[in-house]
């Protein structure tokens, strides 16, 4: 590596972070709490950002809280909206007033940000506000971000639910357009229901031949009438060939460490020069970070 490139790496001051997405009940807030504790124990300066205006029960103390700008209850009352409409309004309001958030993100300090986001999947699959917010965080705030998409692992026990989870993950990956890691959460519960899985766990994490899932659906009298639709969905997923999953048990430190290593590769944190690594060995460090052994999570 040339001296000019080394100098450039040393002068670029970037902050890093995670955008934690997922449907309700996937474990986003618990993940944010446990991951922030792990990173702080490793010596990182971590700020957890709550961007869910409905989240008033947090296991962590947010360094930045969108509820100081707008909260769901106020949006519902003032605009006579239901919870879903009010949440969309809140995200649009945050987008219009994003300078409030950007002003609290300190890029002059080596801070690591974890963003806890709402669970309404429409926000990151179909609506544009979150995508626009993420784009400005990467451009205006100079943040290197990675999307962490959490899916409850109980979806593996039902072929139809698993296909829906695959489509949700693929849609989020294409819509947001940032480095993306899909996690299957609550693996401690999955262990108790392994007998309900049609295939081995690697089938679900590596998203192998999905035609086998169609065979499972064909055996279901109710789902058989959607055979053509299911076949089309499977074809779309396989055509893109983007979705894989990583297992995580947030209550196990080694499981979180494995996920942390993957995230550091995805958002570029592994290339930081102040991590005690020699510059010539950075690429080796990046490529040498081992993926988690899924079976260790079970």
N, C-alpha and C positions, 0 to 999 in steps of 0.2 A: 504493500500500500504506500503511495507516494506521501511525502511530507506535506504537500498542499492539501490533500484529502484529510490527513490527520489534523491539520490546523483548522480546517473547516468544521470537522466534527467537534473540536474543542470550543469553537466560538458560537455554535448554534445552541441557544438556550431554549429547550422545549420542556413542557410538562407532559405528563402521561396520565392515562386514566382508562376507566372502564364505564361503559354504558350498559347498565343491567336492565334487561327487558324480560318480559314473559307474562303469560296470562295469570289471572288471579289464582292464588294458592300454590304457585310454583316455588315459592320460597325466596323471593327477591330480597325482602328486607332482612331476613335471617342471613342470607348469603352476604349481603353488604356488611352486616355487623361482624360476621366471622372473618370475612376476607380483610376488612379494615384492621381488625385485631391482629391477624397474622402479619400483615405488612408493617404495622407499627412495631411489632415484636422483632421484625427484621431490620428495624432502624429507619424506615421510610416515614417521611412527613405526609400523613394521609388526611385528606379532608373528604368526608362523606357529604354528598349533596343530595338533599331530598327534593326531587322534582315532581313529586306526586302531591297535588293539592288536596287530596282526600286522605293522605296518610298522617293521622294524628296519633298513632300508636307505634312508635319506633323504638326498637331495641337499642339503637345507637343515638348519640347526640349529634345532630347534623351540624356541620360547620357552616353550611349554607342551606336555607330552608325556603322553598318557593312559597310556603304558607305565610311568610312575612310580606310577600308581594300580593298574593291572592290565594284564597282558600275555597274549596268546593262549596261549603255551606253558604258563604256570602254570595257566590255566583248564582247558586240556585235561588236564593231569596230575592236578590236584586233584579235578576233577569227572568224570574218565573220559569225556570228550567228544571227538568228532571236531572238525575245524577249523571247520565251519559251525556246529555247535551251540555250540562254545566262543565263537565270535564273537558269537552272539546273547546268550549269557550275559554277555559283557563289556559289551555295550551296555546290558543291563538293570542290570548292576552300576553302570555309570557313571550311569545314570538315578537309581538309589537313592542314590548318593553325589555328586549333582551339586553340592552345596555345595563340594566339593573344587575343581571347575572354576570355579565362580562366584567363589570366593575368590581365584583367581589372575587374574581379569579386572579390570583397573583402569579403571573408568569415569571416574575423576577426571582422567585424562590423555587427551589427544587421540590415542588409539591406534587403529590399523586392524588388524583381525584377519582372518586367512585360515585357515579350518578345513579341514584335509585329512582326508577321511572314508574309511571302508572301502569296498571295491569290491563287496561283496555286495549286489546290487540289492534283495533281499528286505527289507533293513533300512529302506529308504526308500520302498518301494512297498507293503509289506504289514504290516510290523511297526510297532509304535507307539512304541518307545523313542526313536528318533531324532526323530520328530515332537514328542514330549513335551519332549525336550532342547532342540530349536530354539525351542519355545514359551517355555520358561523363560529362554532366552538373550535373547529379545526383550523379555520382561516384567521379569524380575528383574535382568538385567544391562543393560537399556536399550540393547541393541544394535540398530542398523538393518542388517538382513541381506538379502542377495540370494543365491539359489541359482544356482550355476554348474554345469550338468549337461553333462559331457563325453561325447561319443560318437565312437568311431573312424570316420573318414570312409570307411573301406573298405566300410562297410555300404551306401554308395550304389551300389556295383557289383553288388549283388544285391537284387532287388525284395523278396524275402521277408525278408531281413535288415533292409532299410530300414523295412518296415512294423513289424517287431518293435521297432526303435529308436524309431519314432514312438509306439508304444503304451507303451514304457518311459518315454519323456519325458512323455507325457500323464499317465500314472499318477503319476509323481513330482510333477508340477505340482499335480494335484488332491489328492494325499495331504498334501503339505507346506503348501501354501497361502501361500507367500511369493513376493515378486517373483522371477522365474525367467528365466534366459537359457540356451538350449541352444547348445552349441558343437560343431561338427564339427572334430575335431583331426587332426593329422598330414596337413595339406593338401599338404605337400611330397611325400608318397607318393601322394596322390590325383592329383597332376599326372602322375605316371608311368603312371597307369592310366586316363586320361581316355577312352581308346578303349573301355573296358569299360562306360562309363556309357550307359544307354539314352537319356538326355535331357541337356539343358544343365544346368550347375551350379545355375542359379537355380530350376530345377524342385525340387531337393532342399532348397535353403535356404529358399525361400518356401513349400514344401509346396503345390504347385499341384494341379491336378486329379488325384487319386489313381486315378481310373478307368484312367488309362493304365498304372499299375503293375499293375492287375488283368489287363490285356491281356498284359503280359509274363509274369505268373504262369500265365495260361491256356495259354501256349505251352509251358510246362514240364509234361511228362507226369506227373512225380511230384507237383508242386504243384497240378495241375488237380483232383485229387480233394478238395482243401480249398477249392474255389472259393467255396462258400457262407460258410465261416468267414472267408476273406480279405475277401470282400465286406462282411461284417458288421463286421470290424475297421476297414476303410476308412471305412465309414459312421459309426462312432463317432468316429474322428479328425476327420472333416470336420464332424460335428455340433457338436463343441466348438470347432473352428477356433481352437485356442490355440497349436499347435506350429509354430514356425519355427526355423531354425538360422542360426547365424553361423559363418563359417569362421575358424579361427585357426591360425596357425603360430607356436608359442611361441618359435621361434628367430629370429623377425623382430620387431624392436622396434616397427615401425609397426603390425603386426598386433596386438600386445599393447596398444598405445596405443588402437587402435580399440575393442578389447574393454573396456579400462579405462573409456573414455568411456561406453559403454553401461551398464556396471555402476554408474558414478557417478550416472547418471540413475535406475537402478532402485532403488538403496538410499538415494537422497536425498543422497548426499555432495555433489552439485553445488550444493545449496542452503546449504552451510556458509558462514557469514559471515566466516570467517577465511582464506578462500582468495584474498584480494586483489581480490574483486569488489565492485562497488557493489550495495547491497541492491536498488535499483530495477531492476537489470539481471539479477537472478538467474533470473527466469523465462525471459528471453531466452537466458541461458547454457544453461539446461536444455533448451530446445527447439532450441537451435542446435548441440548436440553431434551431429556427423554420424555416421550409421551407417557401418560399414566397407564399403568397396567390395569385395565378395566376390572379384571377379576379380583384385584386387591381391594376393590371397593365393595365387594359382595361378601 
